[in-house]
Amino acid sequence: MAFLMKSMLSNQVKNLGLGGGGEESKEENTPSDPAAAAGMTREEYEEYQKQMVEEKMERDAAFAQKKAERAVLRVHLREKYRLPKSELDENQIQMAGDDVGLPEDLQKMVAEDQEEEEDKDSILGQLQNIQNMDMDAIKEKAQATFTEMKQAAEQKCSVM
């Protein structure tokens, strides 16, 4: 609120012509050298710029790594659910390099999912599924199949 009041009042004073000349002299006295403007020597400014570039490169590398990890996860999910592949994900993985993998927490989740699927595919998993089946429907289907086979055999065989 104070900033708003100050800016409004200073604009009004400038319009009156009372305070306008002071800023023009400040603009003329500003140095053209960015190091002097930052209050550093030339060497300090160059070192500062190098650090800024290195930090930016590190941030960009970390960002690319995260994007690649997300792409690996999407590729894994696409394979699991048999969805079409995405070239964008493959390109992101290639750009990050070959050392990209799933984060540890996601690896644990994937391992748990694989264990559950293996349990379902095992004999014990199938036995548990048998308990849930409707045995009467299975018996009826088996009898219907047997009678169909018997009729087909009678039609083909003249002895029966």
C-alpha positions, 0 to 999 in steps of 0.5 A: 500500500505504501509503495502504491501511494509513493509511486502515485505521489512521485508521479504527480510531483514529476508532472508538476516539474518539481522533481523531474530533473534529478532522474535525468542526471542519474541516467546520464551518469550510469556506467556502460560497463556491466561490471561497474554497474554491479559494483564489481571489478572486471575479473569478479564479474567474469567469475560471477558470469561463469558461475551463473552459466555453470549453475544454469547448465547444472539446473538444465541437466537435472531438469533433463534427467527428471524429464527422462525419468518421467519418460521412462515411467511413461514407456513402462506404463505403455508397455504394461498396458500395451499402448502405442509408443511415443517418439517424444518419450524415446527422444527425451530418454536418448537426450538424457543418456543411457543412465536413466532409470526409474526412481527408487520409489517407482521401482518399488511400486513396479516390483510390487505390481510384478509380484501381484501379477506373478501371483495371479499367474502362478498355480496358487493364484489360479486355484484361488480363482477356481474357488470364485468360479461358478461350478454349476455353469462349468458342469453345464458347459462341459456336458453341452460340449460332450453332447456336441462331440458325441453328436458329431461323432455319430454323424461321422461314424456309421457304426454308432 
